[in-house]
Amino acid sequence: MPLRARLIPAATLLAFAAALPIHAQQSPTPDPIINRIWSMGMDSSHTMELSSILFDSLGPRLQGAPDTKRAQDWLVKTYKSWGIEAANEKYGTWRGWRRGHSHVDLISPRVRTLEATMVGYSPGTGAKDRIASTIILPRFADSTEFVKWLPQAKGKLVMVDGPALTCRPTEDWTASATPASKARMDSLKLAMRREWGGRNVRGTGLSLALGGGELGMRLDKAGIAGLLTSRPKDAWGTREIFETYNTKSPALSLSCEDYGLVFRLTERGAKPKIRMNLDAQLLGEQPVFNTVAQIKGQNPDQYVMLSAHFDSWDGSSGATDNGTGTITMLEAMRILKQVLPNPKRTILVGHWTGEEEGEVGSKAFYEDHPAVVAGLQALFNQDNGTGRVVSMDGGGLPNGDVHLRSWLDRLPTELRTQVNYGGVGRPAGGGSDDFSFGCAGLPAFGLGSLNWNYFNYTWHTDRDTYDKIVFDDLKSNATLAAMLVYMASEDASQVTRERVDLVELARADSVRAAQNPQANGRGRRPRSTTWPACEKAARVTAPRLK
C-alpha cells in the first residue's frame, strides 16, 4: 500500500489523543464541584485544540507586534463564545514591528543556506538581496581605539559574539571527555565569556545586551551592513533570540554551528560573503493591551485572579513561555464558567503583555485597578513551562499560608501529592507577573512547574513550539488552577495581608546552613531581608539604551 494511503490526518490524531485519559480514575472527594472540575479538566479538555490555534495558527506574540493584537482578539472572541465577559484593555504604547521572512546564505567561499533569523525589532533589507563581507570585532586597548576603528566596519557584517568552542552540551563532555580535556574546555569557555561579555566587550566600553545593545547601536550609527550574533544554549541545536535597538542595520541570530563556521572563515582570511534577504517593518509606537476576562461574583468588591503573561519572544511560537500558562488559565476559566456560573467572589483572569520587557502589563493593571487590589483574595500565576505544577508557597503571607493549606488539603490525592508545598515562603523577587502584586504584599501565589529541560531547550529559544507541550501535565495544571480558584472564591474568610518577618527568616536560614552546610550548597547568595519594592509600569517604549 502506498505510504500516502497509510497517513493518519492530524485532526484525527488530535481527537484520539485528547480522548485518552491521563489517569485511570480520580480519587473521589466529598466536594461535587471539585469532582466535576476534575471530570471536565481531565476527560473533556480543550487544551490541545486551543494550543493548536494559538501556537500553530497565531504564533509568537512580541510586544507591539500586529500578530499579538490578532491573538488577543482571538482570546476575547474565545471567551465571549463561552459566555465570559472579556476585553482588551489599553495601558500604553510600545514600538511596533512586523516580522517577515529571513533568507540568509553563505555564498563565498562556498554556498550554504545558514540557519539564521532576524532578532526582534530588527530592520530588514526591504525584502531585497544585500551582500556583505564579514568582520570580527577586534580587541581594543580602550574605547578611544574602538572609535578610531569604526570606519573600517562601515558596510560590513560585524560579528559581535565570541564563537562557541563546542556546540556539544556540557552533559556530552561530562559523559565522554577525559577529566583533563573537560577541565581544559571549561577553562577556555570561561575565558571566552569574560572576553565577549559584560559591560566592556573587547575593550569597547560598551555592552552587548540581548541583541546588540549599546554596542549594536553604536555600530548601527557607524553604517555597518548588519550584526551577526549567536546565543547558543547548553543543548543540541537551540539558541536564544531576543531583540535589537538598531534602526538601520539588521541584527541576525545564527545557530551555534553556522556562527562558528562563519567566524572561523573570517578569522583565517577566507573572506566569506553573506547574502541577506530580510522582510521586516518598524511600525513606530503602537497601542498595547492586556486581555482581561471575568465571571462576575456575588460580592462585587472581592476578587480571585488567574494570571499568566501572553507575550513572548518571537524566534519561535512562544509555546512554553508562556503559551502554556495562557492555555492553563484560559482552560480553567472555561471550566469555572460551567461549574461555578455564580461565584461568591468575582473571578478575573489577566493575560498580560510586556512581561518580557519587565512585567509591564501586570504592573499597569495593578496601578489602574485599585478596587481589584483592595479586594484581592488570591492571585495564581503560572510562568515556567509545560510541566505539571509541583511547588507552591504562601508568598510571604502567614495567613495566605493558612488558606493555601486548607485549599490544598481538599484537592484530589493525585493533585495534592504532586505539590511540594513550601509553607509561608517569601514574596516573589521579580521575573514574572506575580511580582507586580506580591511586591505590594498582596496574596499572589506562584505555581511552580516541573522543569522538562525548560531553560536548555525552550526558554526564549528557536524551538519553543507546540510539540514541546506535555498535554497530560497541561491538563493537570488547568484542572488544579480551576480548583484553587473555586476554593478561594467560595472561602468564608478573606486572606489577610500580614507579612512574614524576612529578617527572622534569614536568621533561621543561617542557622540551618551552619548545621548542614552540604545541604545548603556552596556559594548561595543570602536571601533579602527587605520586602521587594514595587516598580512603576513603563507606559511607552523605554529603550534601556540611549
N, C-alpha and C positions, 0 to 999 in steps of 0.2 A: 504494500500500500504506500502511495507517495507520502512523504513527510507532511506535506501541507494538509492532507486529509486527517492527520492524527492530532493536529494542533487543537488545543482547548482554548476557546475565546477567553480573554482576560476577565470579562464581566462574569463568566461562569465560574472562574477560579475565585473571584472576589466573593460571589454569593456562597460558594461552597465553604470558603474559609470562614466567612462571617457566621455561618451556621454551626460551626464546630464549637462545642462548649469548652471553656478553658479549665473548668473544674468539674469533677463528676457530679458533685451536689454541694449546695451551700449548707453549712451548719445552721439550722434554723435559730432565729432569735425570737424573743417574746413580742417584738415590735413588728406589726404587719407592714408598716411603711418601709422599715429597713429591709424586710424580706422582698417587698415589691421593687425597691430600688435595685436590689441585687439581681432580681429576675430581668429587669429592663436593661441594666448595665452589662450584665454578663451574657444573657441569652438573646437579647434583641438590640445589640449595639449598632450604632450608626457610625462608629469611628472610621471604618475602612472607606465608606462612601464619602464622608466629609473630608478625610485626608486626601483621597484621590483628587477631589476637586481643588482643594487648597494648594496642594504641593505640585500636582501634575498640570492642572489647567491654569491656575492663577500664578503659582510660582513664588519667587522671592519677594520680600516686602521692605525695600530700602526706604529709609525715612525721606520723604519728599518726592518719591518717585510716583509716576502715574499709576503703575501697577499696584501700589499699596492702596491707593484710594479705590481702585477697582475691586480689590479683595475685601476692603472694608464695606463697600456697597453690597457685595455678596453676603457678608456676615450679617448686615442689617436685614437683608431680604430673607435670609435663612431664619433668623429669629422671628420675624413677622409671620413667616409661614407656619410657625409653631404657636402663634398667638401670644408671643412675648414682645413687649414694647422694646424698641431699640432705636438708637440714633447715633450718628457720627457727630461728636462734639468738637468743634474747632477750639484750639487753645493757642495757636500761634502760626508762624510760618517757618519754613526750612528750605534750604537750597534744593531745587528740583533737578532731576537728571533722568534722562531716558537712555537705557541700555539697548544697543542694537548688537550686531554681530561683531565678533573678533576673529579675523583671519590673520595669522602670523606665521611666516615661513622663513626659514634659513635658506638663502638662495646662493650663498657662496661661503666657503669653498666647496660645499656640496648642498644638495637640495634635501630639505626635511621640513615637513609641517610641524611646527612647535606646539607643544601643549602650553597654551598661553591664553590669557584673557585680560581685559581691562579691569583695574580695580574700580570700586565705586566712585562715581562723580568724575571719572576721567574724561578729558577731552578726547575726541576721536580724530579721524583723518578725513572727515567728510565723506566716509564710505568710498574713498578713493585710495589707490595704491600709493604708498610712500615708502621709499627705500632709503635706508641709512646704515652707516657702519657703526660699529660699537667701540666703546672706550671704557676702560675700568677707572673708577675714581681712584686717583693716586693717593699715596700717603704724603701729607703735608707737615711741614715743621710747625706751622701755625696758620691762623685764619687769613693773615695777610698774604701768605704764599698761595692759599686757596683762591683768593680773589684775583691774583695775578694770573692764575691758571685758567680761569673761567672762559676766556675767549677760545681756548682750544676745544672746549666742549660744545661750542655752537654747531648745530646741525648734526650732532652725534647722539646715538643711543647710549646713555650713561648707565653703567652697571653699578648700583649703589648698595648692594648686599655682598657680603663675602660668600663664596661658594661653599656649599656643604661638602665636607671632606669625605663623607659617606652618605649615601641615600638609604643605607640599611638602618632599620630601627635598632635601638640600644639592646633590645632583647636578643637580637641576632648575634651581636658582638659578645654579649654575656654568655650565650649558649655555646658559641663556636670558637671564639678567639682565644689565643693563649693569654694568660694574665698580663704578660709584658706588652703584647700587641694591643690589648684593650686599654691598658694604662696609657700607652703612647697616644692612641686615638683620643681618649678623653682629654689628655693634656692639649693636644692640637685643637680640638673643638673649643675648649675653654679660651685659648689664645685668640681664636678666630672671633668668638663672641665679643671679647674685650676690644678687639681692633675695630670691629664694624658696628658696635652697639653704643648705647649710652648717649650722652649729650654732646659728644665731641667726636663724631665719626671721622676716623682717619685724619684727625687734626684740623678739620674744617671749622670747628667751633659750633657746629650745628648738629641737631638730632635728626634721625631718620623717621621716627614715629612709625605710623602704621602703613603709610603708602607713599612716603616721600617726605612728609613733614616739613620742617624748616629747610632742610637740605634740598628737598624736591622743589620747593617754591623758589629757592634762590637759583637753582639750575634752570627752572622754568623761565625765570626772568632773563637768564643769560642766553636764551634762544636755543636750547637743546632740542633734538628731534623727539626725545622721549626718555623715560626712565625704565630700566629693566630691574625688577625686584624679584625676590623669592623668599618665602617664609615657610619652608617645609616643616611638617610635623615630625615627631619621632615615631613614624609609622610608614607603611608602604603606600606611596602614591598620593598622600594628602598634603595640602598646603592651605595656609590661611590667606584669605583675600579680603582686604579691608577697604580703605578709601584713600583719596588724594585731595589735596587742595590746589593742585596745579590747574591753571585755566587755559593754557595754550598747548602744552606738550603732553601726550598721553603717558599714563603710568601703567605698565604691563606687569602682571604676575606670571612667572614661568614656573613650571614644575621643577622639582629638585634636579632631576636628571638633565632636562633641557637647559636650565640655567647653568649648570656645571659644564655642559658641552660648550655653550657659547662663551663662557668665561675662559675656559682652557684655550679655545681657539684664539680668543682675543689676546690672552696672556702670552702666547708663544708666537704672536705676529702673523697668524694666518689670515688676518683681515676679513673676518666674517661680515657679511651683509645680510640685513633682515628686511623683508618686505612686510609692511603692515597695511591692512585694510580694515578700518575700525569705524563702526557706525555708533555714534553717541551724540547726545544733545544736552547741553547745560541749559536749564529752564529758568534760572533765577529763583527768587523766593516764591514758594508755593504754600498754600494753606495746608496745615497738618491737623490731624484729628485723632481723638480716642474714640473707640466704639464702646458704647455703654448700653447694656440691656438690663431690664428689671422685671421682676414679678412683685407686684405691689402687695404689701402686708397689711395686717390689721392695725399695727402700731406704726403710723407713718413716720415717726421720728426715731425709729430704731432700724438698724441695717446689719445685714450679713453680706460679705462680699467674696466673690471669686475673682482671682487676679492672675493675669499672665500677659507677657508682652507679645504683641502681634508683629512688630517689625523684625527684620532680620538683615544680615549682610546678604549680598546678592550674588556671591560667587557660585551659589548652588540654589537649592529650593527652601532653605531655612526650615527643614523638617523637624529636627530635634532641638533647634534653637531659634524660636521657641514655638514652632508649629505644634508640637505635641502638647505643650502647655495650653495652647489655644484650643486644640481639639478636646483636651480634658475638660476645660471649663464650658465649652460650647455643648458638649455631650451631657455634662452634669446639669446644665440649665434645661436641656430638652427633657431629661428625666424628671427634674423637680417640677416642671410645669405640669406634668401629668400626675405625679403622685402628691403634690402639695400646691394645688392651684390657689389656695387662700392662706398663705403662711402667716404666722404670728408677726414676724418682722419682715420688712421689705428685703428681698434678695436681689442684689446687684451683681453684675459681672463687669469688670473693666478689662478691655483688650487694649493695652497701652501701645503707643508708638514712641519712638525716640529712646527706648531703653538702651539701645546700643550706643547712643550718644550721651548717656549719663542719666538714665531714668527720667527723661524729660516729661513724657506724657503723664506718668503717675504723679510726679511732683506737681504738675499743673492741676491735675484733678484734686489733689489734696488742698491746694490753695484755693480752688474755685468752688469747692463744695463743703463749706463749714458745717452745714447741717448733717451731712454724712459723717464727717469727722467727729462731731459731738455725739452722735448716736450709734457709733460703730460697735457692734457686739463682737465681731470677729472678721478677719480677712485671711483667706487661704491663698497663698501664692505658690505657683509651681514653675520652675525655670531651670531645669538642668538635665534635659534629655528624656529619652523614651522609656527609661527603666521604671519599674514599679516603685512606689513610694516606700522608703524603708527607714526614714528618720523624720522626727518632729521634736519640737520642744516648745516651751511656753513663751519664747521671745523675750525673756527677761521680766515677765509679769507673774508674780506669785499666784494671783487669782486666775490668771489665764491658765496656769499650770493646773489648778484645781478643776477648772471647767474642762480642759482638754482630757484630763484623766477620766473624768466621768463620761465624756463622749466616746473615747477610745474603748472604754470598758463595755460599751453597748454594741460595738461592731461585731460582725460575724467573726468567728475564730480565724478564718482564712485571711482576713484583712488585719485583724488585731495582732496576730502573731508575727506578721511581716514587718511591723513598725518597731524600730528600736527607739523607744521614747527617752528623751534626754532631760526630763524634768523641767525646772523653771527656765533654764537656758539663759541666753544673752540676747540683746537686741541685734537685729540684722546690721551688718557692718558695711553695707554697700555692695553693688554689683548686680542687684536685682530689685524688683519693684516693691518688695516688702519693706525695703529700707525707707522708701518715701513715706511710709506710715509708721513704721516701728521707731524711727528717729524721734517722733513726737510722743512716744510712749503709748501708742495705740496697740490694741491686740492684733498684731499682724504675725501670722504663723506661716513659716516656710515648709513646703512639702518636699523633703529631700529625696531624690530618686537614686536608684541603683545606677552605677556608672555606665555600664555597657561600652567601655572604652571611648566615652564621650569626648574627652579632651584630645585624644590622639586622632580620632577619625571623623568626627562630625562637627565639633565646636568651631564655628567660623570658617569651615573648610569648603572646598570644591566638591565634597562628597556627601553633603548633608541632604540626602534625598529620601523619597518615600520608602524605598526598600530597606532603609535602616531602622524603620519603626518596628518595635516589638508589640504587636497588637494585643497579645494577651495581657501584657503589662499596661498598655494604654487603656484598655477596657477596665482593668482593675483600678487605675487611677481615677478615671471618671466616676466610677461607682463609689469609691472612697470619698471623693470630693463631694458628691451629692449627699452622701450620708452625713458627713461632717456639717455641711451647711444646713441640712434638715434639723440636726440636733441643736445646732447653735441658734437657729431661728426659733425653735419651739421651747428652748430652755426657759424655765420660770424666772431665772435671775440673770441680771446683766453682769458681764465681765467688768470688774473694776480695774483701775489703772495704777495701782501701787507698783513701784519699780523695785527690782532686786537691787541689793547693795553690791555694786560691782567691786568696790574695794574689798569687801569681805569675801567675795567670790575669788578674787585674785589671791588673797591671803590663803584661802583654802587650797587653791591650785598649787601654790608654792609649797605648802605642807605636803601635799600628795606627791609632788615632784621630788621632794627631798627624801621621802620614804621609799619611792620606787622610781629611781631615775631612768631605768631601762624602759619602763612602760611609758614614761613621759616623752622620751625621744630626745635626741640631741638637737640643739640649735633652734628649738621652738621659740618664737618671739613671745614676749609676755603679753597677756591679754590686757586690753584697755581697761582702765578703772574709771573712765568717764563715759557717760551716755553719748552716743553719736549725735552730732549737731545736724539739724535739717538744712537742706540746701535749696536755694531758690531755683525754680524752673527757668531754663533758658527758652524764652518765647520766640526767638528768632535765631537763625543760624549764627552761631558764635564760634568762628574758627579759633582753635586753640593757638593758631599761629598767625601773626600779622605781618 
